[in-house]
C-alpha cells in the first residue's frame, strides 16, 4: 500500500499519493481531527520504513497502469503518519525525480528542527506545513505532540526553512470548534504565518471523519472571521471547506485501489459508488471488505465514509 490514486486534490489537482510509512499509523502527533484515525505509535525519531527502491518501483508500476490522460499532476507524500519520519526520504525523492512529475509533501512540520529534514524538504517542488496553533497550550490540545517536542523550536525552524526554500511553500491550518478558533489564537497564528510569507495559507475544516468524535468544524461566521484576519495581514489565503470530487483515476484492481486509498484518504459514499461503477463492480465488493474487517463505514456531517480498518495486537 505504498501508492494510491490519483485522487482529486483541492490543492494539487490530480495527485498520486505515496504512503511511505508502514502501517499501523506512526506519527509525531495525535491530532484530534486526523482523518486517518488515532496514532497507534507516537514517535519523533527518524527511522527506516520502506526501502527507497521499493517505493520507486511501486510508483513506477502504478503509473504504467494508468491511462495517459489520467497521469497525475503531482506525486504527493501523504502518509499513514508523518512522512518526514522516514530517514530515507531524500533518497526516495531523488529516485522519483526520474519520473519527471512534480513532487509534493504534506507534513505536520514537527520534525523540521532537524537539519536533515529541512534538507529533504528542499528537494521537492511543493511543501505544505501544518500550522494549527499560535501558542504551546493550543498546540498541545489540538495536535497532541510527542513528549519532548518543543513548540518554540518548531516555529523557529519553520522560519529558517521558509527563508531558504526555493519551491512553492504553503501552510495549512485546520480549525476545530472550541479548540483553536478563538480570536487570540487566530491573531497570533496569522502573525506567525505572515513572517514566513507562504505562497498560500490554506484554512481548512474537518470534512472527513476525525480521530475524536467530539471534533466539529467551527461556525461559518468564525471561519469567515479567520479568513479576514489572515487577509488583512496581506496573507494569500484560501478556504478548504468543500468536497474534492469523485475519485476516477485508478489502476483497475478494484480491491487494491479501495484498500490503498482508504488507508490514508477516507472515501465518501458517492466516490465509492463511482469507483465501483468505473470498474464494473457492485456493492458485494464493499460488503465483502466490511465482513473481512478490512474497511469500515462511518457517518460524519450527514455523509457516509469508508475507511481502512486496522487490527492491532496488544
N, C-alpha and C positions, 0 to 999 in steps of 0.2 A: 504493500500500500504506500508506495513512495510518490507516485504521481496520480493526479486525478483531473478530470475535466477535459477540455477547458470549460470553465463556468463563467457566466456573466459577472463582471465586477463593476461596481459603481465608480471605482477609481481608475481601473486599468483596462477597461474594455473586455476583451476576451482573454481570460487568464488561465494558464495551465498551472495548477497548484503542485508544489513539491513539499512533501511531508518528510523532512529529514530527521525527525525524532521518532524513535521506536515507541510502540505502544507498551503499556498504558501511558497516559499523559504525564510528561515530565516538564516542569516549568519552575521558574524562579518566582512566579506569582501564583496566587489562587484567587483571581478576580471574581467578585461576586456575580458579575454579568457574563462570564465566559460561555460562549456557545458550545464549546467542546465538553463542558462539564467541570466538575471539581478536579483539582490537581491531585493525582494519585501519588506522585513522588515530587516533593518540592526540593529543588536543588539550585545552587548558584555556582556550580563547578563545571567547567567545560570538560567534555568527555567524548569518547568515540561512540558513534551510533552506527550508521551505515558507512561502508567504505565509499569514498567518492566515485570510484569506478562503477560501483553498483548503481549509484544514483544516476550517473551519466547514461549508462546502458539502459536503465529503466525509462528515463525520459526520452532518449533517442528512439527506443522501441515504441513508446507511446505515440510519439509524433508520427511515426510511419503508419500507424493505424488510422490516422485522421485524414479526411479528405482535404485537399489543398485549400479549399475555401474556408475550412474550419480551423486552420492553424492559428495558434494564439498570438495575441499582441505582446504578451509578456509571459515569461517563466517566473513564477512567484513562489518564494519560500514562505509558506504559510502553514505552520506545523501543528501537530498534536502536542503543543507545548511551545517553548521558546526556542526559535531556530538558532540563535547565537550561542546556545549551549553546546552546539556541535563544534568540536575542536578542529574538525577537518573542513569547516565551511568554506574557507578560501580555496582549497583545492577543488572542491565540488564546483564552485563558481567558475574557476579558471577552465575546467573541463567543459562546463555548459556553454561557455562563450563560443566554443567551436560550432555551436548550432546557429549562431548569428540571429538570435532572438533576444531582445532586451530582457534584462533580469531585474526583478524587484524583490524586496524583502520587507515583510511586515513584522516588526519587532517591538517588544514592550520596553526596550531601551535599558533594561535593568542591568545588563552586563557591559554597558558602554564605558564603564570606568576602566575596563581592560583595554590597553592599547591594541592588543591583538584583535579585539572585537571591532574597534574603530577602523583598524587597517582592513579587516574583512569587508566591512560595510562600504569602504571606499571603492571596492571593486565592482559594485552593482550600479545600475543605471537609475534606480528609483528606490528610495528608502522612506518608510513610514515609521515614525517614532510615537509610541504611546505616551501621552501626557494628560492624565486624568485629574491630577491634584496640584494645588498650589502650595500645600504645606504637608508636613510629615503626618499629622494626625489624620487628615483626609486620605492621604496615600495609604496609610495602614488600614483604614476602614474599607476602602474600595478595592485596592489591589492586593492586600494581604501578602506582603513580600516575604521572601525567605529571611529568616533571622540573620542579622549581620549586614544586610544591605543597608546603605545609608542614602536617604533621600537627597541630602545636600550634595553628596558626591556624585550622584547620578545626574542631577541638574547641571552641575558644573561641567561634567564631561559631555553632556549633550551640547552645551555651548561650544566646547572645544571641537567636537566633531563637526558641528554646523559651520564653524569658521573655516574648516579645511575641506569639506565635501564639495565635489565639483558636479555631482549629478543632481537629480530632482529630489528635493527634500520636502517631505510632508510631515505634519503631525496629526494625530487623531485623538480626540477627546470623547470618551463615552460618558454621557450624562445619565445619572441614575437618580430617580426621585428620592429626595431626602438625604442623599449621601454627598454629592459634590455639585449640586445645582444652586447653591446659595450664593448671594452677591459677593461675599468676601472671597470665596474660593475662585469664582469666575474672574474676579478682578485681578487677583494675584496671579492666577494661571495665565490669563491673557497677557500680562506684563512679561512673564517668563517666555511665552511663545513669541512675543514681539521681539525680544532680544536675540532669538536665534533666527528670526526672519525666514521662515519656511516659504517655499513656493506656494503652498496651500495648507491651511489648517482646517481639517475636517472636524465637524461637530456631529457626533453620532448619538443615536439612542438604541436601546436594545430592541431588536426586531425579530430575534430568534430565541428559542427557549434558553434562559440563563441558568447558570450553576445553582443559584439560590432562588427559590420560588418567590421570595418576597420582593425581588427586583422588578421595578416598573419604570417605564420612561417618564420623564418629567412632563408637566403640563405644557401645552403648546405655547402659552404666554411666556413661560420661563425659557423655553427653547429659543424663542424669538429674542428675548432679552439677552441671552448668551451670545447670539449672533451679533446683536447690536454692540455689545461690549467689545467683541473681537473686532468688528468692522470699524468702530470709532477709533481704534488704535492703528488703523491702516493695515490690519492683517487680512490677507486674501483668504476669506473663509467660505466654507461650503457646508451645508447641512446634508447629512446622510440619514435620511429618515424613511426612504421608500424601499420597495421590493426590487431586487436586482434584475429580475426577469426569469424566464423559464429556461432551464438547462437543456441544451440540444446537442452540443458538440462533444460526442463521446466515442469510445473505441469500438463499440459493437458487442462487447462482452457485458451483458446487462448485469449479471451478478457482480462481477468485478467492479464495474462502474458505480453501482449503488453503494457497495461497501467502501470503496475508496473515497467517494465524495462525502458520505455521511460520517466518515471518521473525523473530518475537520470542518464540514460545511453542512449543517442540517438542511435537509431538503423539504421545502414546503410541498403540501399535497399536490397542488397544481403542477409543480415542477416534476414531481414523481410520476404523475399520470402522463405528462407529456413525454417523459423519458421512456416509459413503458410503451406508449403509442409509437414512438420513433423506432423502437426495437421489435415491433410486432409482438409485444408481450402483454400479459394481463396481470390482474391483481393476485393471481395464485403465487407469483414470484414473491410479492411483498408478504403475503400471508405465510409463505414457507420460511422466509428470512426471520419473521417475527417468532414463529414457532421454534425455530432453531436458536432463538435469543441472540441473533446476530445484529438485528436492528430493533428499535422500539419506536412507538409513536407517542407524541406528547402534544398537548394543546397549549398555545400561547397567543394571547391577544386575538382570540377568535379564529385562529388558523391551526390546522394540524401539521406537525412537522415530524419527519423521520430522522432519527439519529442512530449512530453506531452504538451498539451495546457492548460493554466490556465486562468481563468477569475476572475479578482479582482474587487470587488465592492468598489467604492470610493465615 
